[in-house]
Amino acid sequence: MAKNIYTTDAPLSCPTLEKLSKKEQEMLFDAFEKAIELAEKAGFSEAEIFQFFEDVIDVRASEQILDKMERAREKPMSLEEFKASI
């Protein structure tokens, strides 16, 4: 179990473990262990399950942005326009 994790390059909006209460830290470690347990049960590696979580987070963020754009009546940029802009 990864008890000594220190995040040095996390965004400012991401709390580091030492800033959380002991109870909050225990809850996060329990969730981590549960995710690993479920991944193993399903035949996934740790990397795959956490990539899945990252993908879910990205999808939720995208949905929030699209919802905000819809409320503001903005038209989403096409993929072609986006690629051209980067």
C-alpha positions in Angstrom: 0.0 0.0 0.0 1.4 3.4 -1.0 1.3 5.3 2.3 4.0 7.9 1.6 2.9 9.7 -1.5 4.0 13.3 -2.1 2.8 15.2 -5.1 5.4 17.7 -6.2 3.9 18.7 -9.6 0.1 18.6 -8.9 -2.0 21.6 -9.9 -2.8 24.1 -7.1 -6.4 22.9 -7.2 -5.3 19.4 -6.2 -4.9 18.9 -2.5 -1.8 17.0 -1.4 -2.2 14.3 1.1 -0.5 16.1 3.9 -3.1 18.9 3.7 -5.9 16.4 4.2 -7.2 15.3 7.6 -6.2 11.8 8.7 -9.8 10.6 8.0 -9.7 12.1 4.5 -6.4 10.4 3.8 -7.7 7.1 5.1 -10.8 7.4 2.8 -8.5 8.1 -0.2 -6.3 5.1 0.6 -9.4 2.9 1.0 -10.7 4.1 -2.4 -7.3 3.4 -3.9 -7.1 -0.1 -2.5 -10.7 -0.8 -3.6 -9.9 0.3 -7.2 -6.8 -1.9 -7.2 -8.8 -4.8 -5.9 -11.6 -4.4 -8.5 -9.0 -4.0 -11.3 -7.4 -7.3 -10.3 -10.8 -9.0 -10.1 -11.6 -7.8 -13.6 -8.2 -8.7 -15.0 -7.0 -5.2 -15.5 -3.6 -3.8 -14.5 -3.3 -0.9 -12.1 -2.2 1.3 -15.0 -5.3 0.4 -17.0 -7.8 1.1 -14.2 -6.2 4.4 -13.4 -6.1 5.3 -17.1 -9.9 4.5 -17.1 -10.4 6.9 -14.2 -8.4 9.6 -16.0 -10.5 9.1 -19.1 -13.7 9.4 -17.0 -12.5 12.6 -15.5 -11.7 14.0 -19.0 -15.1 13.1 -20.3 -16.8 14.7 -17.3 -14.8 17.9 -17.8 -15.6 17.9 -21.6 -19.3 17.5 -20.8 -19.2 20.4 -18.3 -17.5 22.6 -20.9 -20.1 21.7 -23.5 -23.0 22.3 -21.1 -21.5 25.7 -20.3 -21.2 26.6 -23.9 -24.7 25.5 -24.6 -26.0 27.7 -21.8 -24.0 30.6 -23.3 -25.3 29.7 -26.8 -21.7 29.3 -28.0 -21.0 27.0 -30.9 -18.3 24.3 -30.1 -15.2 24.4 -32.3 -14.9 21.6 -34.8 -12.1 19.1 -34.5 -10.6 20.4 -37.7 -10.6 24.0 -36.3 -9.1 22.8 -33.0 -6.3 20.9 -34.8 -5.5 23.9 -36.9 -5.3 26.1 -33.8 -2.7 24.0 -32.1 
